[in-house]
Amino acid sequence: MRRTLGVVLAAVVAGVPGAVPAVAAAAGSPLQITGASASADDGNVAANTLDKDLSTRWSAEGDGVWIQYDLGTAQTVGSVSLAWHKGDTRKHTFDVETSADGSSWKTVLANKVSSDTTLEPQNYDFADGSARYVRVVGHGNTANEWTSITEAAVLGTDGGGGGTCAYPADVLDLRKWYVGLPIGEAEKPKNVEQPALATYSIDPWFTTTPDCTAVQFRAAVNGVTTSGSNYPRSELREMTGSGQTKASWSSTSGTHTMTIDQAITALPKGKPHVVAGQIHDADDDVSVFRLEDKKLYVTHGDEDEDFTLVDDSYELGERFQAKFVVSGGKIKAYYNGVLKATLSDNFTGGYFKAGAYTQANCEKASPCSSSNYGEVKIYDVEVTHS
């Protein structure tokens, strides 16, 4: 998720209902907004987006400026309705983020682009989820670097189990990842990078769940593997910039964090082992979350004595949080927020991976078919570097 900076400058507006006209019929009902604030403004303040007047607006200049809305309490949120200043001639690029506490944010829409055909509110749907705060992060428009919103509303559930999600990128922020898949030619699995990844899905290996709350990663034991591995994977690989450059960092410089909200949902028969999240260096994996039947481990290298047991009775489908924090030559591994292992390791060429890395193949598991697989569902994955 992208985290934006700024001091809240606009005054909080209390008790202002968020209803606006021309909301799409398929959307949920408008929720009451108890406060509006922004990272900056030019005198056109955040409150103007809630006054039911399309002639007033909030405006701020620069990439990453934001306006946010407080619902007062946690609500089920399914979409936002936004009317744009000069929306009939300009396209605005923006993200939508949600938060339970106003501190930790989840990106629910990334690099969305408005139409340039209307001044009226436009509805932007995303997977239903609980949130108290909703933030719109602006990245300028086709004319300049300003973000200007005339009216806004936050809407509740649309009754569709999370709305529409044609591609995994509609559920997860994949701008700084590519996906490696267990399909393709021998020793040449298919890799999909940006910008193609934004509109890519392939069932059942890399697709959204029916309720649009997670992305399914599946790798069968007979899947195509890389030349450097005997095992198949459906797995994200960390990238930088616009998703075109492979991430590469050092364990001794800076702080590198990955948090995955996920569930392991299937293990291969014959050798029920799956890796769900890992740190890799220039040569090999450094540490992984690895499930072997019902035992979930954090590993350090490939030797059994370097495995730390974090759960001895994991049940398939159980949702959990896996977190790595790398800093000062140390790897700290957390399971559901609890520190489980601290590992010493100095390495370079580091990057994170997330998804399903099935630790079985046709030599070690049976049956040798696409019906025998490992599977992980990811609800959210966040990476930060500081």
N, C-alpha and C positions, 0 to 999 in steps of 0.2 A: 504494500500500500504506500502511496505517496503521502508524506507528512508535510503539511505546509506550516510556515512560520508567520508570526505577526502578532501584534498586540491588539486586543479588541478595542477599537476606537469608537465605534458607533454606540449610541446609547441603547440600552435594552428597552424594548417596548413591551409593556405588560398588558395581558388581557385582550390582545387583538386577534380576532378570528381570521383564519387563513383562507377563507373561501374566495375564489375568483371565478369569473364567468368562463364559459367555453371550455370546460374540462371535458376530455373525451369520455364518452358514455361507458367505455369498458373499464375505466379507472375506478378505484375505490372512492369512498367518501372523504371529503376534506377533513383533516384533523385540526383541532384548535392549536394555534401557535401562541405561546405565552411570552416569547421574547425573540428579538432579532438582533444580531450583531454582525460586525464585519472586521476584517483585518485592516481596512483603510477605506476612505472615501474622499471625494472631491467637493464635499458639501451636499451632494446627493446621497442621503443617508439610508441605512438599511430599512428603517421604518417605512420608507416610501414604497417598498415592495408589498406592503400589506394594507395599503389604503384604498384599494379597489379603484385606483385611478391610473389608467395607462399613460397619462401624460407626465407622471412623476416617475422617478427611478432611483436606484442605487447604482453608483459608478465608482470604479477604482481601476488604476492603471498598473500593468505589470503581470508577468507570468506567475501564477500561483496565488493571486489575491482571492479572498474568499468571503462569502456571506453565509451565516449559519442561523438555524432556527431551533428554538427550544420548545419542545412539546409539553414541558412541565413534568411529565412522568413518562416512563417507557411505554411505547405504543407499538403495534404492528404496522410497519410502514411498507408500502408496496410501489409507490411512484412519487414523482414530483411533477408539478405543473409550473412552467416558467414562460413568461412573456419577455421578449428581448427588445431593448431599445434599438430602433431601426431594424427590427427583425424581418422586415419585408425586403431588405436589400443586403443584409450582412449575415454571414454564418458565424456563430460563436462556437468555440471548442471549450469543453468543460468536463469536469469529473463531478460525481456525486459521492459523498462519503457519509457514513452513519456512525454513531457512537452511543454507548450507554452512559458514559460519564463525562463527555466533553474533553477527554484527554487521549484516549486510545481510539483510533479511527479505522474504519474498514471501507475500502473503495468498493462501491456497488455498481458504479458506472464509470468507465474510463474512456477518455478521449472521445466523448460523445460530441456530435456536431449538430447544431440546430439547423433548421431549414432557413431559407432566405425568402420565404413566400408570404409571411404573415406577421402582423403586429399582435395577434391574439395569443393567448397562452397555448403552449404545446406540452403534451404529456409525455413523460419519459419513465418507462416502466423498468423495474428491476425485481430480483427475487425478494419476496416478502421476508421481512426480518424484524426483530425487536430493536427499537432505538428510541432514545429520548432526544437526541440531537441529530439534525440533518444539515450537511454543509455542501454548498456548491463552490467548487474551485475553478476559477476561470483561467483560460490560457489565450485570451485575446480573441479577436475576430478577423475576418478577411480584410478589414480596412485598417486596423490599428491594434495596439496592445491593450485596449480597454475592455473591461467586462462590465456590461450595463444591463440590469434586469429591472423591468418596470413593475411586474407583479409576480408573486410566487404563492404556491400552496403545496403543502405536504399531504399526501393522500394515504389512506389505509389500505388494507388488503383488497386485492381485486377479485378474490374468490377463486383464483386460478392456481392455487398451490404454488405461488411464487412467480407467476407471470410467464413470459416467454423467454426462452434461452436457446437459440438455435445453435450456439457454439460454446465450448468451454470458456472462451474469453468473455462471454456474457456473465459468467459466474465468478471467475477468478481474474485478478489483474495479472495478465500474462505478458505485459509489455517488455519485461526484462527476463524472459525465459525463452528457451526453445524446447520442443518435445521430441524425444527419441522413442520410436515405436517398434514393436516386435514383428514388423512386416517389412517386405522388400526383398532384395536379393541376398544370397548367402554372404554373410559377414558384412553386409551393407544395409543395416536397418534404415528405415525411413526416418529422416529428421525433418521437422517442419519448423522454420524460423519465422521471425517477423519480416515483413508484414503479413505473410500468408497465414500465420498462426491465428491472427485475429478473426479469421472466418474459416477455420478448419475444425472438422470433427470427423471421427470415423468410429462407427459402432461395431463391436463393443469395446474397442481398445482405448479410445479416448473420446468420451462423450459426456453429456450432462445427465444428471439423474432426472427422472420424470417430474419431480417437484421443483427443479431448478435451484436446489440448495447446495449441490455439490457437483464435483467432476469425478467421473469414474475412470480409473486407470486399471487396465487389465493386461496381463502378460501370460500367455499360455506356454506350457512346457516345450511345445514344438515350435515356438516362435523363433524368428531370426535373431541372431546375436551379433555383437560386434566382434572384431578380430581379437580384441583384448579380453573377452569374457566368454565363459561357457553358458551364461544364463541370460534369459530374455528380460526385457524391461519395457515398461511404458512409463516414462519418467521425464520430468522437467529438469533442465540443466540451466543454471543461473547464467544470465548474460548482463551486459551493461549498456549504457547509452540508450539507443533506440532499439535495442535487442539484436544488434548486428555484431557485437564484440563479446567474446567469451570472457566472463569474469575471471579474475586471477588476483588473489590477495594473500597476504602473509599472516600467519598466526601470531606474529610478534609485533605487528604494527596495526594500530587501530582496534576497533571493536566490531565484530561481525556477528550478526544475530539472525537466525531463522526460526520462526514459529509456525508450526503446522497444526491446524485443527482438522482431524481426520479420523477415519475408522478403517480398519483392515476387515474386509468383508468376505474374502475367500482365500483358502490355502490350497496348494496343489496336493493331490493324492499321491501317496508314495514317499514324498519328502515335503512335509508341510512347513516350508520355510519361506518367508517374505521379508524383504527390507522395505521399510516405509519411512524414508527420509535419511539423508546422509551428508557427511562432509567429505569432499574429495580433495586431494592435492594434485600436483602435476603428474603423478604416477599411478596412484591407487586410492581406494577409499581409506579414510582416516578413522572415522567413527560413524556408526549407523544405529538406527533403531531397527531391531531385527526380531521378528516373531518366529518362534519354533514351537509349533503346536499351540500350547496355551501359555508358553513362557516368553515374555517380552524382555529383550535385553538391550542395553547400550553397549556397543563393542568398541574396542581399541585395537585395530589390526585384526588379524584373522585367527589368532590363537585363542582357544577356549578359555584359558586362564585370564584373558583380558576382557571377558564378558562380564558385565554388571547386570544382575537380575533386577528389573524394575517392577515387574508384575508377574506373579506365578500362576495366575488364573484368568488370563485375558480371554474374553468371549468375543467371537467374531461379530462384527457390527457395533461393538462398543466404541463410542466416540471418545477421543482423548486428545490432549495437547502434547505435542513433542516440541522441545525447544533446545537449540544449541546456541551458546554464547561463546565466541572465541576471542580471546584477548590475552596479551602478555605471555604467549606460549602456553596457555591453558585452554582447555575445552571444558565448559560446564554444560552438563546435560540435565534438562529438567523434564519431569513427567507430571503432567497435570499441575504445573506450577511448583512442584517440589524438586529441589536439587537432588539428583540421584548419583551423579558421578562427576568427579573433577579429574581430568586427564592432562598430563603434561605432554606437549608435542610441538616442536618447532618445524614448521613447514612453509613452503611457498607454493604458488600456483593454486591456491585454494578456491573452491567454489562449492555452492550448495546444490543438492539434488532432492527432488520430492516426487513421489509417485509410487508405482508398484515395480519393484525389482525382484522378480521371482527367482528364488534360489534353488531351482530344480530344472532339469531338462529331461529329454527322452531316455538318457542313460541312467538317470537316478529316480525317475518317477513314472508311474503308470496309471492310466493309459497315456500313450503318446498321441495326444489329440488336442484340438482347440478347446475341448470341453473340460480340460484339466488345466487349471490356471490359478495364479495369484491375483488378488484384486484389492485395491485401496480406493476409498472415496475421500476426496479432500474438499472440505467446506471453506477453508481459507488458508492461505499461505502468505507469510509476510517476511521480507528480508530487509534489514537495515545495515548500514555501514557508517561508522563514525570514527 
